[in-house]
């Protein structure tokens, strides 16, 4: 007959069965979320100054000595936030911060990840919708409210159902 500890090891295989790895990954998720918060907030203020410097990412431009950016977290913060906002989902990319925080807290508190999976599904669907919505509403803006995802989806749907059809679809 097996002991209680052996049953626990069999019941929870994987990297998170060891408490140290679970806590380490939880702390890393919370720290990454805090980093993204600072980078994203800074991007909202400094995107006009930094975008022409970070729009076309190359490793040589990233390590350029004379490249000066205004982002509060320097080059890395400018490149990462530009990737999320310009090439990603735009302002709804803030969902990634919420997901990282929730995952980190759930791992640290030893909560089940089932509710996190449901939240992830719902927030990603909402992020896709709001990326399209912001791009449709602020289409003429210089700032990329919906990112590349919202822009391409808005363009495709406008060609498919027309502007009035997309408006009715969003309502």
Phi and psi in radians as a Rosetta constraint file:
Dihedral C 1 N 2 CA 2 C 2 CIRCULARHARMONIC -1.515 0.35
Dihedral N 2 CA 2 C 2 N 3 CIRCULARHARMONIC 2.692 0.35
Dihedral C 2 N 3 CA 3 C 3 CIRCULARHARMONIC -1.454 0.35
Dihedral N 3 CA 3 C 3 N 4 CIRCULARHARMONIC 3.028 0.35
Dihedral C 3 N 4 CA 4 C 4 CIRCULARHARMONIC -1.127 0.35
Dihedral N 4 CA 4 C 4 N 5 CIRCULARHARMONIC -0.694 0.35
Dihedral C 4 N 5 CA 5 C 5 CIRCULARHARMONIC -1.146 0.35
Dihedral N 5 CA 5 C 5 N 6 CIRCULARHARMONIC -0.661 0.35
Dihedral C 5 N 6 CA 6 C 6 CIRCULARHARMONIC -1.158 0.35
Dihedral N 6 CA 6 C 6 N 7 CIRCULARHARMONIC -0.674 0.35
Dihedral C 6 N 7 CA 7 C 7 CIRCULARHARMONIC -1.130 0.35
Dihedral N 7 CA 7 C 7 N 8 CIRCULARHARMONIC -0.682 0.35
Dihedral C 7 N 8 CA 8 C 8 CIRCULARHARMONIC -1.153 0.35
Dihedral N 8 CA 8 C 8 N 9 CIRCULARHARMONIC -0.678 0.35
Dihedral C 8 N 9 CA 9 C 9 CIRCULARHARMONIC -1.157 0.35
Dihedral N 9 CA 9 C 9 N 10 CIRCULARHARMONIC -0.670 0.35
Dihedral C 9 N 10 CA 10 C 10 CIRCULARHARMONIC -1.237 0.35
Dihedral N 10 CA 10 C 10 N 11 CIRCULARHARMONIC -0.652 0.35
Dihedral C 10 N 11 CA 11 C 11 CIRCULARHARMONIC -1.250 0.35
Dihedral N 11 CA 11 C 11 N 12 CIRCULARHARMONIC -0.515 0.35
Dihedral C 11 N 12 CA 12 C 12 CIRCULARHARMONIC -2.227 0.35
Dihedral N 12 CA 12 C 12 N 13 CIRCULARHARMONIC 1.279 0.35
Dihedral C 12 N 13 CA 13 C 13 CIRCULARHARMONIC -1.319 0.35
Dihedral N 13 CA 13 C 13 N 14 CIRCULARHARMONIC 2.826 0.35
Dihedral C 13 N 14 CA 14 C 14 CIRCULARHARMONIC 1.997 0.35
Dihedral N 14 CA 14 C 14 N 15 CIRCULARHARMONIC -3.138 0.35
Dihedral C 14 N 15 CA 15 C 15 CIRCULARHARMONIC -1.198 0.35
Dihedral N 15 CA 15 C 15 N 16 CIRCULARHARMONIC -0.515 0.35
Dihedral C 15 N 16 CA 16 C 16 CIRCULARHARMONIC -1.495 0.35
Dihedral N 16 CA 16 C 16 N 17 CIRCULARHARMONIC 0.055 0.35
Dihedral C 16 N 17 CA 17 C 17 CIRCULARHARMONIC -1.265 0.35
Dihedral N 17 CA 17 C 17 N 18 CIRCULARHARMONIC -0.483 0.35
Dihedral C 17 N 18 CA 18 C 18 CIRCULARHARMONIC -1.500 0.35
Dihedral N 18 CA 18 C 18 N 19 CIRCULARHARMONIC 2.158 0.35
Dihedral C 18 N 19 CA 19 C 19 CIRCULARHARMONIC -1.039 0.35
Dihedral N 19 CA 19 C 19 N 20 CIRCULARHARMONIC -0.610 0.35
Dihedral C 19 N 20 CA 20 C 20 CIRCULARHARMONIC -1.131 0.35
Dihedral N 20 CA 20 C 20 N 21 CIRCULARHARMONIC -0.751 0.35
Dihedral C 20 N 21 CA 21 C 21 CIRCULARHARMONIC -1.158 0.35
Dihedral N 21 CA 21 C 21 N 22 CIRCULARHARMONIC -0.688 0.35
Dihedral C 21 N 22 CA 22 C 22 CIRCULARHARMONIC -1.088 0.35
Dihedral N 22 CA 22 C 22 N 23 CIRCULARHARMONIC -0.795 0.35
Dihedral C 22 N 23 CA 23 C 23 CIRCULARHARMONIC -1.178 0.35
Dihedral N 23 CA 23 C 23 N 24 CIRCULARHARMONIC -0.713 0.35
Dihedral C 23 N 24 CA 24 C 24 CIRCULARHARMONIC -1.073 0.35
Dihedral N 24 CA 24 C 24 N 25 CIRCULARHARMONIC -0.809 0.35
Dihedral C 24 N 25 CA 25 C 25 CIRCULARHARMONIC -1.155 0.35
Dihedral N 25 CA 25 C 25 N 26 CIRCULARHARMONIC -0.646 0.35
Dihedral C 25 N 26 CA 26 C 26 CIRCULARHARMONIC -1.108 0.35
Dihedral N 26 CA 26 C 26 N 27 CIRCULARHARMONIC -0.771 0.35
Dihedral C 26 N 27 CA 27 C 27 CIRCULARHARMONIC -1.137 0.35
Dihedral N 27 CA 27 C 27 N 28 CIRCULARHARMONIC -0.719 0.35
Dihedral C 27 N 28 CA 28 C 28 CIRCULARHARMONIC -1.093 0.35
Dihedral N 28 CA 28 C 28 N 29 CIRCULARHARMONIC -0.688 0.35
Dihedral C 28 N 29 CA 29 C 29 CIRCULARHARMONIC -1.112 0.35
Dihedral N 29 CA 29 C 29 N 30 CIRCULARHARMONIC -0.749 0.35
Dihedral C 29 N 30 CA 30 C 30 CIRCULARHARMONIC -1.141 0.35
Dihedral N 30 CA 30 C 30 N 31 CIRCULARHARMONIC -0.725 0.35
Dihedral C 30 N 31 CA 31 C 31 CIRCULARHARMONIC -1.158 0.35
Dihedral N 31 CA 31 C 31 N 32 CIRCULARHARMONIC -0.698 0.35
Dihedral C 31 N 32 CA 32 C 32 CIRCULARHARMONIC -1.124 0.35
Dihedral N 32 CA 32 C 32 N 33 CIRCULARHARMONIC -0.662 0.35
Dihedral C 32 N 33 CA 33 C 33 CIRCULARHARMONIC -1.128 0.35
Dihedral N 33 CA 33 C 33 N 34 CIRCULARHARMONIC -0.719 0.35
Dihedral C 33 N 34 CA 34 C 34 CIRCULARHARMONIC -1.155 0.35
Dihedral N 34 CA 34 C 34 N 35 CIRCULARHARMONIC -0.668 0.35
Dihedral C 34 N 35 CA 35 C 35 CIRCULARHARMONIC -1.080 0.35
Dihedral N 35 CA 35 C 35 N 36 CIRCULARHARMONIC -0.785 0.35
Dihedral C 35 N 36 CA 36 C 36 CIRCULARHARMONIC -1.151 0.35
Dihedral N 36 CA 36 C 36 N 37 CIRCULARHARMONIC -0.610 0.35
Dihedral C 36 N 37 CA 37 C 37 CIRCULARHARMONIC -1.040 0.35
Dihedral N 37 CA 37 C 37 N 38 CIRCULARHARMONIC -0.848 0.35
Dihedral C 37 N 38 CA 38 C 38 CIRCULARHARMONIC -1.142 0.35
Dihedral N 38 CA 38 C 38 N 39 CIRCULARHARMONIC -0.766 0.35
Dihedral C 38 N 39 CA 39 C 39 CIRCULARHARMONIC -1.113 0.35
Dihedral N 39 CA 39 C 39 N 40 CIRCULARHARMONIC -0.737 0.35
Dihedral C 39 N 40 CA 40 C 40 CIRCULARHARMONIC -1.209 0.35
Dihedral N 40 CA 40 C 40 N 41 CIRCULARHARMONIC -0.768 0.35
Dihedral C 40 N 41 CA 41 C 41 CIRCULARHARMONIC -1.091 0.35
Dihedral N 41 CA 41 C 41 N 42 CIRCULARHARMONIC -0.732 0.35
Dihedral C 41 N 42 CA 42 C 42 CIRCULARHARMONIC -1.101 0.35
Dihedral N 42 CA 42 C 42 N 43 CIRCULARHARMONIC -0.696 0.35
Dihedral C 42 N 43 CA 43 C 43 CIRCULARHARMONIC -1.068 0.35
Dihedral N 43 CA 43 C 43 N 44 CIRCULARHARMONIC -0.655 0.35
Dihedral C 43 N 44 CA 44 C 44 CIRCULARHARMONIC -1.074 0.35
Dihedral N 44 CA 44 C 44 N 45 CIRCULARHARMONIC -0.484 0.35
Dihedral C 44 N 45 CA 45 C 45 CIRCULARHARMONIC -1.660 0.35
Dihedral N 45 CA 45 C 45 N 46 CIRCULARHARMONIC -0.522 0.35
Dihedral C 45 N 46 CA 46 C 46 CIRCULARHARMONIC -1.988 0.35
Dihedral N 46 CA 46 C 46 N 47 CIRCULARHARMONIC 0.158 0.35
Dihedral C 46 N 47 CA 47 C 47 CIRCULARHARMONIC -1.096 0.35
Dihedral N 47 CA 47 C 47 N 48 CIRCULARHARMONIC -0.568 0.35
Dihedral C 47 N 48 CA 48 C 48 CIRCULARHARMONIC -1.134 0.35
Dihedral N 48 CA 48 C 48 N 49 CIRCULARHARMONIC -0.597 0.35
Dihedral C 48 N 49 CA 49 C 49 CIRCULARHARMONIC -1.427 0.35
Dihedral N 49 CA 49 C 49 N 50 CIRCULARHARMONIC -0.575 0.35
Dihedral C 49 N 50 CA 50 C 50 CIRCULARHARMONIC -1.691 0.35
Dihedral N 50 CA 50 C 50 N 51 CIRCULARHARMONIC -0.398 0.35
Dihedral C 50 N 51 CA 51 C 51 CIRCULARHARMONIC -1.071 0.35
Dihedral N 51 CA 51 C 51 N 52 CIRCULARHARMONIC -0.702 0.35
Dihedral C 51 N 52 CA 52 C 52 CIRCULARHARMONIC -1.177 0.35
Dihedral N 52 CA 52 C 52 N 53 CIRCULARHARMONIC -0.362 0.35
Dihedral C 52 N 53 CA 53 C 53 CIRCULARHARMONIC -1.539 0.35
Dihedral N 53 CA 53 C 53 N 54 CIRCULARHARMONIC -0.460 0.35
Dihedral C 53 N 54 CA 54 C 54 CIRCULARHARMONIC -2.018 0.35
Dihedral N 54 CA 54 C 54 N 55 CIRCULARHARMONIC 0.032 0.35
Dihedral C 54 N 55 CA 55 C 55 CIRCULARHARMONIC -1.117 0.35
Dihedral N 55 CA 55 C 55 N 56 CIRCULARHARMONIC -0.670 0.35
Dihedral C 55 N 56 CA 56 C 56 CIRCULARHARMONIC -1.952 0.35
Dihedral N 56 CA 56 C 56 N 57 CIRCULARHARMONIC 1.633 0.35
Dihedral C 56 N 57 CA 57 C 57 CIRCULARHARMONIC -1.233 0.35
Dihedral N 57 CA 57 C 57 N 58 CIRCULARHARMONIC 2.238 0.35
Dihedral C 57 N 58 CA 58 C 58 CIRCULARHARMONIC -2.437 0.35
Dihedral N 58 CA 58 C 58 N 59 CIRCULARHARMONIC 2.666 0.35
Dihedral C 58 N 59 CA 59 C 59 CIRCULARHARMONIC -1.136 0.35
Dihedral N 59 CA 59 C 59 N 60 CIRCULARHARMONIC -0.578 0.35
Dihedral C 59 N 60 CA 60 C 60 CIRCULARHARMONIC -1.185 0.35
Dihedral N 60 CA 60 C 60 N 61 CIRCULARHARMONIC -0.663 0.35
Dihedral C 60 N 61 CA 61 C 61 CIRCULARHARMONIC -1.244 0.35
Dihedral N 61 CA 61 C 61 N 62 CIRCULARHARMONIC -0.556 0.35
Dihedral C 61 N 62 CA 62 C 62 CIRCULARHARMONIC -1.144 0.35
Dihedral N 62 CA 62 C 62 N 63 CIRCULARHARMONIC -0.656 0.35
Dihedral C 62 N 63 CA 63 C 63 CIRCULARHARMONIC -1.712 0.35
Dihedral N 63 CA 63 C 63 N 64 CIRCULARHARMONIC 0.245 0.35
Dihedral C 63 N 64 CA 64 C 64 CIRCULARHARMONIC -1.141 0.35
Dihedral N 64 CA 64 C 64 N 65 CIRCULARHARMONIC 2.317 0.35
Dihedral C 64 N 65 CA 65 C 65 CIRCULARHARMONIC -1.200 0.35
Dihedral N 65 CA 65 C 65 N 66 CIRCULARHARMONIC -0.652 0.35
Dihedral C 65 N 66 CA 66 C 66 CIRCULARHARMONIC -1.651 0.35
Dihedral N 66 CA 66 C 66 N 67 CIRCULARHARMONIC 0.172 0.35
Dihedral C 66 N 67 CA 67 C 67 CIRCULARHARMONIC -1.351 0.35
Dihedral N 67 CA 67 C 67 N 68 CIRCULARHARMONIC 2.054 0.35
Dihedral C 67 N 68 CA 68 C 68 CIRCULARHARMONIC -2.040 0.35
Dihedral N 68 CA 68 C 68 N 69 CIRCULARHARMONIC 2.193 0.35
Dihedral C 68 N 69 CA 69 C 69 CIRCULARHARMONIC -2.099 0.35
Dihedral N 69 CA 69 C 69 N 70 CIRCULARHARMONIC 2.766 0.35
Dihedral C 69 N 70 CA 70 C 70 CIRCULARHARMONIC -1.619 0.35
Dihedral N 70 CA 70 C 70 N 71 CIRCULARHARMONIC -0.194 0.35
Dihedral C 70 N 71 CA 71 C 71 CIRCULARHARMONIC -1.009 0.35
Dihedral N 71 CA 71 C 71 N 72 CIRCULARHARMONIC 2.458 0.35
Dihedral C 71 N 72 CA 72 C 72 CIRCULARHARMONIC -1.118 0.35
Dihedral N 72 CA 72 C 72 N 73 CIRCULARHARMONIC -0.397 0.35
Dihedral C 72 N 73 CA 73 C 73 CIRCULARHARMONIC -1.851 0.35
Dihedral N 73 CA 73 C 73 N 74 CIRCULARHARMONIC 0.373 0.35
Dihedral C 73 N 74 CA 74 C 74 CIRCULARHARMONIC 1.256 0.35
Dihedral N 74 CA 74 C 74 N 75 CIRCULARHARMONIC -2.687 0.35
Dihedral C 74 N 75 CA 75 C 75 CIRCULARHARMONIC -1.087 0.35
Dihedral N 75 CA 75 C 75 N 76 CIRCULARHARMONIC -0.804 0.35
Dihedral C 75 N 76 CA 76 C 76 CIRCULARHARMONIC -1.059 0.35
Dihedral N 76 CA 76 C 76 N 77 CIRCULARHARMONIC -0.767 0.35
Dihedral C 76 N 77 CA 77 C 77 CIRCULARHARMONIC -1.105 0.35
Dihedral N 77 CA 77 C 77 N 78 CIRCULARHARMONIC -0.679 0.35
Dihedral C 77 N 78 CA 78 C 78 CIRCULARHARMONIC -1.175 0.35
Dihedral N 78 CA 78 C 78 N 79 CIRCULARHARMONIC -0.766 0.35
Dihedral C 78 N 79 CA 79 C 79 CIRCULARHARMONIC -1.182 0.35
Dihedral N 79 CA 79 C 79 N 80 CIRCULARHARMONIC -0.736 0.35
Dihedral C 79 N 80 CA 80 C 80 CIRCULARHARMONIC -1.183 0.35
Dihedral N 80 CA 80 C 80 N 81 CIRCULARHARMONIC -0.826 0.35
Dihedral C 80 N 81 CA 81 C 81 CIRCULARHARMONIC -1.163 0.35
Dihedral N 81 CA 81 C 81 N 82 CIRCULARHARMONIC -0.625 0.35
Dihedral C 81 N 82 CA 82 C 82 CIRCULARHARMONIC -1.136 0.35
Dihedral N 82 CA 82 C 82 N 83 CIRCULARHARMONIC -0.658 0.35
Dihedral C 82 N 83 CA 83 C 83 CIRCULARHARMONIC -1.107 0.35
Dihedral N 83 CA 83 C 83 N 84 CIRCULARHARMONIC -0.753 0.35
Dihedral C 83 N 84 CA 84 C 84 CIRCULARHARMONIC -1.210 0.35
Dihedral N 84 CA 84 C 84 N 85 CIRCULARHARMONIC -0.781 0.35
Dihedral C 84 N 85 CA 85 C 85 CIRCULARHARMONIC -1.415 0.35
Dihedral N 85 CA 85 C 85 N 86 CIRCULARHARMONIC -0.800 0.35
Dihedral C 85 N 86 CA 86 C 86 CIRCULARHARMONIC -1.485 0.35
Dihedral N 86 CA 86 C 86 N 87 CIRCULARHARMONIC -0.814 0.35
Dihedral C 86 N 87 CA 87 C 87 CIRCULARHARMONIC -1.640 0.35
Dihedral N 87 CA 87 C 87 N 88 CIRCULARHARMONIC -0.151 0.35
Dihedral C 87 N 88 CA 88 C 88 CIRCULARHARMONIC -1.876 0.35
Dihedral N 88 CA 88 C 88 N 89 CIRCULARHARMONIC -2.123 0.35
Dihedral C 88 N 89 CA 89 C 89 CIRCULARHARMONIC -1.850 0.35
Dihedral N 89 CA 89 C 89 N 90 CIRCULARHARMONIC 0.117 0.35
Dihedral C 89 N 90 CA 90 C 90 CIRCULARHARMONIC 1.309 0.35
Dihedral N 90 CA 90 C 90 N 91 CIRCULARHARMONIC -2.537 0.35
Dihedral C 90 N 91 CA 91 C 91 CIRCULARHARMONIC -1.042 0.35
Dihedral N 91 CA 91 C 91 N 92 CIRCULARHARMONIC -0.630 0.35
Dihedral C 91 N 92 CA 92 C 92 CIRCULARHARMONIC -1.112 0.35
Dihedral N 92 CA 92 C 92 N 93 CIRCULARHARMONIC -0.052 0.35
Dihedral C 92 N 93 CA 93 C 93 CIRCULARHARMONIC -1.115 0.35
Dihedral N 93 CA 93 C 93 N 94 CIRCULARHARMONIC -0.211 0.35
Dihedral C 93 N 94 CA 94 C 94 CIRCULARHARMONIC -1.041 0.35
Dihedral N 94 CA 94 C 94 N 95 CIRCULARHARMONIC -0.370 0.35
Dihedral C 94 N 95 CA 95 C 95 CIRCULARHARMONIC -0.993 0.35
Dihedral N 95 CA 95 C 95 N 96 CIRCULARHARMONIC -0.603 0.35
Dihedral C 95 N 96 CA 96 C 96 CIRCULARHARMONIC -1.093 0.35
Dihedral N 96 CA 96 C 96 N 97 CIRCULARHARMONIC -0.594 0.35
Dihedral C 96 N 97 CA 97 C 97 CIRCULARHARMONIC -1.136 0.35
Dihedral N 97 CA 97 C 97 N 98 CIRCULARHARMONIC -0.802 0.35
Dihedral C 97 N 98 CA 98 C 98 CIRCULARHARMONIC -1.063 0.35
Dihedral N 98 CA 98 C 98 N 99 CIRCULARHARMONIC -0.749 0.35
Dihedral C 98 N 99 CA 99 C 99 CIRCULARHARMONIC -1.162 0.35
Dihedral N 99 CA 99 C 99 N 100 CIRCULARHARMONIC -0.731 0.35
Dihedral C 99 N 100 CA 100 C 100 CIRCULARHARMONIC -1.128 0.35
Dihedral N 100 CA 100 C 100 N 101 CIRCULARHARMONIC -0.742 0.35
Dihedral C 100 N 101 CA 101 C 101 CIRCULARHARMONIC -1.078 0.35
Dihedral N 101 CA 101 C 101 N 102 CIRCULARHARMONIC -0.811 0.35
Dihedral C 101 N 102 CA 102 C 102 CIRCULARHARMONIC -1.117 0.35
Dihedral N 102 CA 102 C 102 N 103 CIRCULARHARMONIC -0.752 0.35
Dihedral C 102 N 103 CA 103 C 103 CIRCULARHARMONIC -1.092 0.35
Dihedral N 103 CA 103 C 103 N 104 CIRCULARHARMONIC -0.771 0.35
Dihedral C 103 N 104 CA 104 C 104 CIRCULARHARMONIC -1.069 0.35
Dihedral N 104 CA 104 C 104 N 105 CIRCULARHARMONIC -0.786 0.35
Dihedral C 104 N 105 CA 105 C 105 CIRCULARHARMONIC -1.173 0.35
Dihedral N 105 CA 105 C 105 N 106 CIRCULARHARMONIC -0.726 0.35
Dihedral C 105 N 106 CA 106 C 106 CIRCULARHARMONIC -1.104 0.35
Dihedral N 106 CA 106 C 106 N 107 CIRCULARHARMONIC -0.672 0.35
Dihedral C 106 N 107 CA 107 C 107 CIRCULARHARMONIC -1.195 0.35
Dihedral N 107 CA 107 C 107 N 108 CIRCULARHARMONIC -0.694 0.35
Dihedral C 107 N 108 CA 108 C 108 CIRCULARHARMONIC -1.207 0.35
Dihedral N 108 CA 108 C 108 N 109 CIRCULARHARMONIC -0.616 0.35
Dihedral C 108 N 109 CA 109 C 109 CIRCULARHARMONIC -1.566 0.35
Dihedral N 109 CA 109 C 109 N 110 CIRCULARHARMONIC 0.038 0.35
Dihedral C 109 N 110 CA 110 C 110 CIRCULARHARMONIC 1.097 0.35
Dihedral N 110 CA 110 C 110 N 111 CIRCULARHARMONIC 0.545 0.35
Dihedral C 110 N 111 CA 111 C 111 CIRCULARHARMONIC -1.352 0.35
Dihedral N 111 CA 111 C 111 N 112 CIRCULARHARMONIC 2.760 0.35
Dihedral C 111 N 112 CA 112 C 112 CIRCULARHARMONIC -1.181 0.35
Dihedral N 112 CA 112 C 112 N 113 CIRCULARHARMONIC 2.519 0.35
Dihedral C 112 N 113 CA 113 C 113 CIRCULARHARMONIC -1.566 0.35
Dihedral N 113 CA 113 C 113 N 114 CIRCULARHARMONIC 0.064 0.35
Dihedral C 113 N 114 CA 114 C 114 CIRCULARHARMONIC -1.139 0.35
Dihedral N 114 CA 114 C 114 N 115 CIRCULARHARMONIC -0.769 0.35
Dihedral C 114 N 115 CA 115 C 115 CIRCULARHARMONIC -1.194 0.35
Dihedral N 115 CA 115 C 115 N 116 CIRCULARHARMONIC -0.536 0.35
Dihedral C 115 N 116 CA 116 C 116 CIRCULARHARMONIC -1.147 0.35
Dihedral N 116 CA 116 C 116 N 117 CIRCULARHARMONIC -0.689 0.35
Dihedral C 116 N 117 CA 117 C 117 CIRCULARHARMONIC -1.115 0.35
Dihedral N 117 CA 117 C 117 N 118 CIRCULARHARMONIC -0.713 0.35
Dihedral C 117 N 118 CA 118 C 118 CIRCULARHARMONIC -1.153 0.35
Dihedral N 118 CA 118 C 118 N 119 CIRCULARHARMONIC -0.771 0.35
Dihedral C 118 N 119 CA 119 C 119 CIRCULARHARMONIC -1.074 0.35
Dihedral N 119 CA 119 C 119 N 120 CIRCULARHARMONIC -0.712 0.35
Dihedral C 119 N 120 CA 120 C 120 CIRCULARHARMONIC -1.051 0.35
Dihedral N 120 CA 120 C 120 N 121 CIRCULARHARMONIC -0.815 0.35
Dihedral C 120 N 121 CA 121 C 121 CIRCULARHARMONIC -1.013 0.35
Dihedral N 121 CA 121 C 121 N 122 CIRCULARHARMONIC -0.817 0.35
Dihedral C 121 N 122 CA 122 C 122 CIRCULARHARMONIC -1.195 0.35
Dihedral N 122 CA 122 C 122 N 123 CIRCULARHARMONIC -0.732 0.35
Dihedral C 122 N 123 CA 123 C 123 CIRCULARHARMONIC -1.228 0.35
Dihedral N 123 CA 123 C 123 N 124 CIRCULARHARMONIC -0.599 0.35
Dihedral C 123 N 124 CA 124 C 124 CIRCULARHARMONIC -1.212 0.35
Dihedral N 124 CA 124 C 124 N 125 CIRCULARHARMONIC -0.673 0.35
Dihedral C 124 N 125 CA 125 C 125 CIRCULARHARMONIC -1.110 0.35
Dihedral N 125 CA 125 C 125 N 126 CIRCULARHARMONIC -0.744 0.35
Dihedral C 125 N 126 CA 126 C 126 CIRCULARHARMONIC -1.138 0.35
Dihedral N 126 CA 126 C 126 N 127 CIRCULARHARMONIC -0.650 0.35
Dihedral C 126 N 127 CA 127 C 127 CIRCULARHARMONIC -1.118 0.35
Dihedral N 127 CA 127 C 127 N 128 CIRCULARHARMONIC -0.727 0.35
Dihedral C 127 N 128 CA 128 C 128 CIRCULARHARMONIC -1.135 0.35
Dihedral N 128 CA 128 C 128 N 129 CIRCULARHARMONIC -0.757 0.35
Dihedral C 128 N 129 CA 129 C 129 CIRCULARHARMONIC -1.102 0.35
Dihedral N 129 CA 129 C 129 N 130 CIRCULARHARMONIC -0.849 0.35
Dihedral C 129 N 130 CA 130 C 130 CIRCULARHARMONIC -1.228 0.35
Dihedral N 130 CA 130 C 130 N 131 CIRCULARHARMONIC -0.456 0.35
Dihedral C 130 N 131 CA 131 C 131 CIRCULARHARMONIC -1.114 0.35
Dihedral N 131 CA 131 C 131 N 132 CIRCULARHARMONIC -0.780 0.35
Dihedral C 131 N 132 CA 132 C 132 CIRCULARHARMONIC -1.139 0.35
Dihedral N 132 CA 132 C 132 N 133 CIRCULARHARMONIC -0.778 0.35
Dihedral C 132 N 133 CA 133 C 133 CIRCULARHARMONIC -1.073 0.35
Dihedral N 133 CA 133 C 133 N 134 CIRCULARHARMONIC -0.850 0.35
Dihedral C 133 N 134 CA 134 C 134 CIRCULARHARMONIC -1.117 0.35
Dihedral N 134 CA 134 C 134 N 135 CIRCULARHARMONIC -0.661 0.35
Dihedral C 134 N 135 CA 135 C 135 CIRCULARHARMONIC -1.179 0.35
Dihedral N 135 CA 135 C 135 N 136 CIRCULARHARMONIC -0.649 0.35
Dihedral C 135 N 136 CA 136 C 136 CIRCULARHARMONIC -1.182 0.35
Dihedral N 136 CA 136 C 136 N 137 CIRCULARHARMONIC -0.763 0.35
Dihedral C 136 N 137 CA 137 C 137 CIRCULARHARMONIC -1.272 0.35
Dihedral N 137 CA 137 C 137 N 138 CIRCULARHARMONIC -0.749 0.35
Dihedral C 137 N 138 CA 138 C 138 CIRCULARHARMONIC -1.889 0.35
Dihedral N 138 CA 138 C 138 N 139 CIRCULARHARMONIC 0.720 0.35
Dihedral C 138 N 139 CA 139 C 139 CIRCULARHARMONIC -1.051 0.35
Dihedral N 139 CA 139 C 139 N 140 CIRCULARHARMONIC -0.633 0.35
Dihedral C 139 N 140 CA 140 C 140 CIRCULARHARMONIC -1.536 0.35
Dihedral N 140 CA 140 C 140 N 141 CIRCULARHARMONIC 0.000 0.35
Dihedral C 140 N 141 CA 141 C 141 CIRCULARHARMONIC -1.302 0.35
Dihedral N 141 CA 141 C 141 N 142 CIRCULARHARMONIC 2.623 0.35
Dihedral C 141 N 142 CA 142 C 142 CIRCULARHARMONIC -1.283 0.35
Dihedral N 142 CA 142 C 142 N 143 CIRCULARHARMONIC -0.508 0.35
Dihedral C 142 N 143 CA 143 C 143 CIRCULARHARMONIC -1.374 0.35
Dihedral N 143 CA 143 C 143 N 144 CIRCULARHARMONIC 2.474 0.35
Dihedral C 143 N 144 CA 144 C 144 CIRCULARHARMONIC -1.514 0.35
Dihedral N 144 CA 144 C 144 N 145 CIRCULARHARMONIC 1.451 0.35
Dihedral C 144 N 145 CA 145 C 145 CIRCULARHARMONIC -1.136 0.35
Dihedral N 145 CA 145 C 145 N 146 CIRCULARHARMONIC -0.658 0.35
Dihedral C 145 N 146 CA 146 C 146 CIRCULARHARMONIC -1.826 0.35
Dihedral N 146 CA 146 C 146 N 147 CIRCULARHARMONIC -0.028 0.35
Dihedral C 146 N 147 CA 147 C 147 CIRCULARHARMONIC 1.171 0.35
Dihedral N 147 CA 147 C 147 N 148 CIRCULARHARMONIC -3.020 0.35
Dihedral C 147 N 148 CA 148 C 148 CIRCULARHARMONIC -1.178 0.35
Dihedral N 148 CA 148 C 148 N 149 CIRCULARHARMONIC -0.605 0.35
Dihedral C 148 N 149 CA 149 C 149 CIRCULARHARMONIC -1.095 0.35
Dihedral N 149 CA 149 C 149 N 150 CIRCULARHARMONIC -0.887 0.35
Dihedral C 149 N 150 CA 150 C 150 CIRCULARHARMONIC -1.122 0.35
Dihedral N 150 CA 150 C 150 N 151 CIRCULARHARMONIC -0.667 0.35
Dihedral C 150 N 151 CA 151 C 151 CIRCULARHARMONIC -1.137 0.35
Dihedral N 151 CA 151 C 151 N 152 CIRCULARHARMONIC -0.813 0.35
Dihedral C 151 N 152 CA 152 C 152 CIRCULARHARMONIC -1.212 0.35
Dihedral N 152 CA 152 C 152 N 153 CIRCULARHARMONIC -0.671 0.35
Dihedral C 152 N 153 CA 153 C 153 CIRCULARHARMONIC -1.188 0.35
Dihedral N 153 CA 153 C 153 N 154 CIRCULARHARMONIC -0.704 0.35
Dihedral C 153 N 154 CA 154 C 154 CIRCULARHARMONIC -1.117 0.35
Dihedral N 154 CA 154 C 154 N 155 CIRCULARHARMONIC -0.746 0.35
Dihedral C 154 N 155 CA 155 C 155 CIRCULARHARMONIC -1.087 0.35
Dihedral N 155 CA 155 C 155 N 156 CIRCULARHARMONIC -0.806 0.35
Dihedral C 155 N 156 CA 156 C 156 CIRCULARHARMONIC -1.137 0.35
Dihedral N 156 CA 156 C 156 N 157 CIRCULARHARMONIC -0.812 0.35
Dihedral C 156 N 157 CA 157 C 157 CIRCULARHARMONIC -1.189 0.35
Dihedral N 157 CA 157 C 157 N 158 CIRCULARHARMONIC -0.606 0.35
Dihedral C 157 N 158 CA 158 C 158 CIRCULARHARMONIC -1.129 0.35
Dihedral N 158 CA 158 C 158 N 159 CIRCULARHARMONIC -0.693 0.35
Dihedral C 158 N 159 CA 159 C 159 CIRCULARHARMONIC -1.212 0.35
Dihedral N 159 CA 159 C 159 N 160 CIRCULARHARMONIC -0.515 0.35
Dihedral C 159 N 160 CA 160 C 160 CIRCULARHARMONIC -1.435 0.35
Dihedral N 160 CA 160 C 160 N 161 CIRCULARHARMONIC -0.858 0.35
Dihedral C 160 N 161 CA 161 C 161 CIRCULARHARMONIC -2.000 0.35
Dihedral N 161 CA 161 C 161 N 162 CIRCULARHARMONIC -0.091 0.35
Dihedral C 161 N 162 CA 162 C 162 CIRCULARHARMONIC 1.505 0.35
Dihedral N 162 CA 162 C 162 N 163 CIRCULARHARMONIC 2.939 0.35
Dihedral C 162 N 163 CA 163 C 163 CIRCULARHARMONIC -1.171 0.35
Dihedral N 163 CA 163 C 163 N 164 CIRCULARHARMONIC -0.752 0.35
Dihedral C 163 N 164 CA 164 C 164 CIRCULARHARMONIC -1.190 0.35
Dihedral N 164 CA 164 C 164 N 165 CIRCULARHARMONIC -0.672 0.35
Dihedral C 164 N 165 CA 165 C 165 CIRCULARHARMONIC -1.118 0.35
Dihedral N 165 CA 165 C 165 N 166 CIRCULARHARMONIC -0.704 0.35
Dihedral C 165 N 166 CA 166 C 166 CIRCULARHARMONIC -1.183 0.35
Dihedral N 166 CA 166 C 166 N 167 CIRCULARHARMONIC -0.661 0.35
Dihedral C 166 N 167 CA 167 C 167 CIRCULARHARMONIC -1.051 0.35
Dihedral N 167 CA 167 C 167 N 168 CIRCULARHARMONIC -0.806 0.35
Dihedral C 167 N 168 CA 168 C 168 CIRCULARHARMONIC -1.165 0.35
Dihedral N 168 CA 168 C 168 N 169 CIRCULARHARMONIC -0.625 0.35
Dihedral C 168 N 169 CA 169 C 169 CIRCULARHARMONIC -1.124 0.35
Dihedral N 169 CA 169 C 169 N 170 CIRCULARHARMONIC -0.700 0.35
Dihedral C 169 N 170 CA 170 C 170 CIRCULARHARMONIC -1.238 0.35
Dihedral N 170 CA 170 C 170 N 171 CIRCULARHARMONIC -0.525 0.35
